[in-house]
């Protein structure tokens, strides 16, 4: 039997992935082939008509099987892109998503527009550390801290910080509790907390359902974590020239906005949309 060319192999994998409902199966097929063969995109493009390397086919089959079983591609390849950088990810952490980059953009814009020198910033529920690390790298003068209740997630985050040469203080603890007794105050607080309605969890996309439920499930009304987060923000945010940016889900936008208005009566509270026009971020700004 003749050895498959790289191009025909990609087509075969694409068909397998499409048959189980994988979105953008062709892109995933190309990425799996590159990962298994250790090629760059340019190398793959230049070898499409070449025979596929036989010594890597067993590894490729293992990877494809995992994807057929709807394991997220990022867990299979071990990395995800966020804010123009690649971060290591595994099942201990939520996969960073493009819409979450808005938290980084808002924090940077606020600090620069207010002329805050050496801002103190904390990322609550840091997961892979992508948000905190991006902020530390984009604003070198900032003192960035990050918390997470998961020791495993913090291990991933510390590895990512070391890989990118970012100075971030990682602290294990629930939300902002690690700062409750020290009286620490921050210029900016960012967080991508669990916010998916509990009843919606069984209907999640197959890949999303493989991510940590601890980082997804927001309880019956989506606010189980956001309520205590607001309490922590009230205590930890500086009283003036400060801001908090919280990622949310469109279905909980109205109750989150109402709750924030009550919890932060002296702040400017607003809802921000992402590039798709969906309500994705709650902004709480003082001064």
C-alpha positions in Angstrom: 0.0 0.0 0.0 1.5 3.4 -1.0 2.3 5.8 1.8 -0.1 8.7 2.1 1.0 12.2 1.2 0.8 14.8 3.8 -2.1 16.5 1.9 -4.1 13.3 1.7 -3.5 12.6 5.3 -4.8 16.0 6.3 -7.9 15.4 4.2 -8.5 12.1 5.9 -8.1 13.5 9.4 -10.4 16.4 8.4 -13.1 14.0 7.4 -12.8 12.0 10.7 -13.0 15.2 12.8 -16.0 16.6 10.8 -17.9 13.3 11.3 -17.9 13.8 15.0 -18.9 17.5 14.9 -15.6 19.2 15.4 -15.9 22.8 14.2 -13.2 24.0 11.7 -12.0 20.4 11.3 -9.6 21.3 8.5 -7.7 23.8 10.7 -7.5 21.3 13.6 -6.3 18.6 11.2 -3.4 20.8 9.9 -2.5 21.7 13.5 -2.4 18.1 14.7 -0.2 17.1 11.8 2.2 20.0 12.5 2.3 19.1 16.2 2.9 15.4 15.6 5.5 16.0 12.9 7.3 18.9 14.7 6.8 21.2 11.7 6.1 24.9 11.4 3.3 26.1 9.2 5.8 26.9 6.4 7.4 23.4 6.6 4.0 21.8 6.4 3.0 23.9 3.4 6.2 22.9 1.6 5.7 19.2 2.1 2.1 18.7 1.2 2.9 16.4 -1.7 5.6 14.5 0.2 5.0 11.1 1.8 4.0 11.5 5.5 6.9 10.5 7.8 6.1 6.9 8.8 7.9 7.1 12.2 5.4 9.8 13.4 2.2 8.2 12.3 1.5 6.4 15.6 1.9 9.6 17.5 -0.4 11.4 15.1 -3.0 8.7 15.5 -3.0 9.1 19.3 -3.5 12.8 18.9 -6.3 12.5 16.4 -8.1 9.9 18.6 -8.0 12.4 21.5 -9.5 15.1 19.3 -12.1 12.7 17.9 -13.1 12.2 21.5 -13.6 16.0 21.7 -10.7 16.7 23.9 -9.8 20.4 23.4 -7.1 21.0 20.8 -5.2 23.2 23.2 -4.9 20.4 25.8 -3.7 18.1 23.1 -1.0 20.5 21.8 -0.4 21.8 25.4 -0.7 25.5 24.5 -3.1 28.3 23.7 -2.6 31.8 22.2 -3.5 34.9 24.2 -2.6 38.5 23.6 0.0 37.6 20.9 1.8 35.1 23.2 1.5 31.3 23.7 0.8 29.9 27.1 1.0 26.3 28.4 -2.3 24.8 29.3 -3.6 21.5 30.5 -6.8 20.2 32.1 -6.0 22.0 35.4 -6.7 25.3 33.8 -9.3 27.1 31.7 -8.2 27.6 28.1 -7.6 31.4 27.5 -10.0 32.8 25.0 -9.7 35.9 22.7 -12.7 37.6 24.3 -10.8 37.6 27.6 -8.1 39.8 26.1 -10.6 42.7 26.7 -9.7 42.6 30.4 -6.1 43.2 29.6 -6.9 46.0 27.1 -9.3 47.8 29.6 -6.8 47.6 32.4 -4.0 49.0 30.3 -6.2 51.8 28.9 -7.4 52.8 32.4 -3.8 52.9 33.9 -2.5 54.9 31.0 -5.5 57.3 30.8 -5.2 58.1 34.5 -1.4 58.4 34.4 -0.9 55.9 37.2 2.8 55.2 37.8 3.7 51.8 39.1 0.1 50.5 39.4 -0.8 47.7 41.7 -2.9 45.1 39.9 -4.4 41.8 40.9 -5.8 39.1 38.7 -8.4 37.0 40.7 -8.8 33.4 39.7 -5.7 33.5 37.4 -5.9 30.0 36.0 -3.1 29.7 33.4 -1.8 33.1 34.4 -2.4 34.5 30.9 -4.1 37.7 32.1 -1.7 38.5 34.9 1.4 37.7 32.8 0.1 39.8 29.9 -0.4 42.8 32.1 3.0 42.4 33.7 4.7 42.2 30.3 2.7 45.1 28.8 3.2 47.3 31.8 6.7 46.6 33.2 6.3 49.2 36.0 3.2 47.5 37.4 3.3 45.3 40.5 1.1 42.4 39.5 -0.3 39.8 41.8 -2.6 36.8 41.0 -4.7 34.5 43.1 -6.3 31.1 42.5 -7.9 28.5 44.7 -6.3 25.7 42.7 -2.8 24.7 43.5 -2.6 22.9 40.2 -3.6 26.0 38.3 -1.0 28.1 40.1 1.7 25.5 39.1 0.8 26.1 35.4 0.7 29.8 35.9 4.1 29.9 37.5 5.6 27.9 34.7 4.1 30.3 32.2 5.5 33.3 34.0 8.9 31.8 34.1 8.7 30.9 30.4 7.8 34.5 29.5 10.1 36.2 32.0 7.2 37.9 33.8 7.3 39.1 37.4 4.0 38.1 39.0 3.3 37.2 42.6 1.1 34.1 42.6 -0.9 33.4 45.8 -3.0 30.4 46.6 -6.4 31.4 48.1 -10.1 32.1 47.4 -10.7 35.2 45.4 -9.3 38.2 47.3 -9.2 36.5 50.7 -5.3 36.4 50.7 -5.3 40.2 51.0 -8.2 40.6 53.5 -6.0 40.9 56.6 -3.2 42.9 55.2 -5.2 45.9 54.1 -3.7 45.7 50.6 -5.2 48.2 48.1 -5.1 47.9 44.3 -5.4 50.3 41.4 -6.9 47.7 39.1 -8.6 44.4 39.8 -9.3 42.0 36.9 -11.1 38.7 37.0 -12.6 36.0 34.7 -14.7 34.2 37.4 -17.0 31.2 36.9 -20.3 32.7 35.5 -22.1 30.0 33.5 -25.5 29.2 34.8 -25.5 25.8 36.5 -28.5 24.6 34.5 -26.6 25.4 31.3 -23.6 23.3 32.2 -24.9 20.0 30.7 -25.5 21.7 27.4 -22.0 23.1 27.0 -20.0 22.3 23.9 -18.2 19.0 24.3 -14.8 20.6 24.4 -15.8 23.2 27.0 -17.3 20.4 29.2 -13.7 19.0 29.4 -12.4 22.1 31.1 -12.4 22.5 34.9 -16.0 22.9 36.2 -14.6 24.9 39.1 -13.7 27.6 36.6 -17.0 27.5 34.8 -20.0 26.9 37.0 -21.5 30.1 38.4 -24.3 28.5 40.3 -28.1 28.8 39.8 -28.0 32.4 38.8 -24.4 32.7 37.6 -23.5 34.9 40.6 -22.3 32.4 43.2 -18.7 33.5 42.8 -19.4 37.1 41.6 -21.2 38.1 44.8 -18.2 37.3 47.2 -15.9 38.7 44.5 -17.7 42.1 44.7 -17.3 42.0 48.5 -13.5 41.5 48.1 -13.3 44.2 45.4 -15.0 46.7 47.8 -12.3 46.0 50.4 -9.3 45.8 48.1 -9.9 48.5 45.5 -8.4 51.9 46.2 -11.1 54.5 46.9 -10.2 56.7 44.0 -8.6 56.5 40.5 -9.1 52.7 40.5 -11.1 50.2 38.5 -12.2 46.6 38.3 -13.0 44.7 35.1 -14.9 41.4 35.4 -15.7 39.1 32.5 -19.3 38.0 32.4 -21.7 36.0 30.2 -24.5 37.8 28.3 -27.3 35.9 30.1 -26.3 37.3 33.4 -25.5 40.8 32.2 -28.6 42.5 33.7 -28.4 41.0 37.2 -24.7 41.6 37.4 -25.1 45.2 36.4 -27.9 45.7 38.9 -25.9 44.1 41.7 -22.8 46.1 40.9 -24.8 49.3 41.0 -25.9 48.5 44.5 -22.5 47.3 45.7 -20.6 50.3 44.2 -22.9 53.3 44.4 -20.0 55.8 44.0 -18.5 54.2 41.0 -19.2 54.4 37.3 -20.6 51.0 36.4 -21.0 50.0 32.8 -21.3 46.9 30.5 -18.9 46.5 27.6 -19.3 44.5 24.5 -16.8 42.3 22.7 -15.9 42.3 19.1 -18.9 40.1 18.4 -21.2 42.6 19.9 -21.9 40.4 23.0 -22.0 41.9 26.5 -18.8 40.4 27.9 -17.3 42.7 30.5 -18.5 44.6 33.6 -16.5 47.8 34.3 -16.4 49.4 37.7 -14.4 52.7 37.7 -13.7 55.2 40.5 -12.3 58.6 39.6 
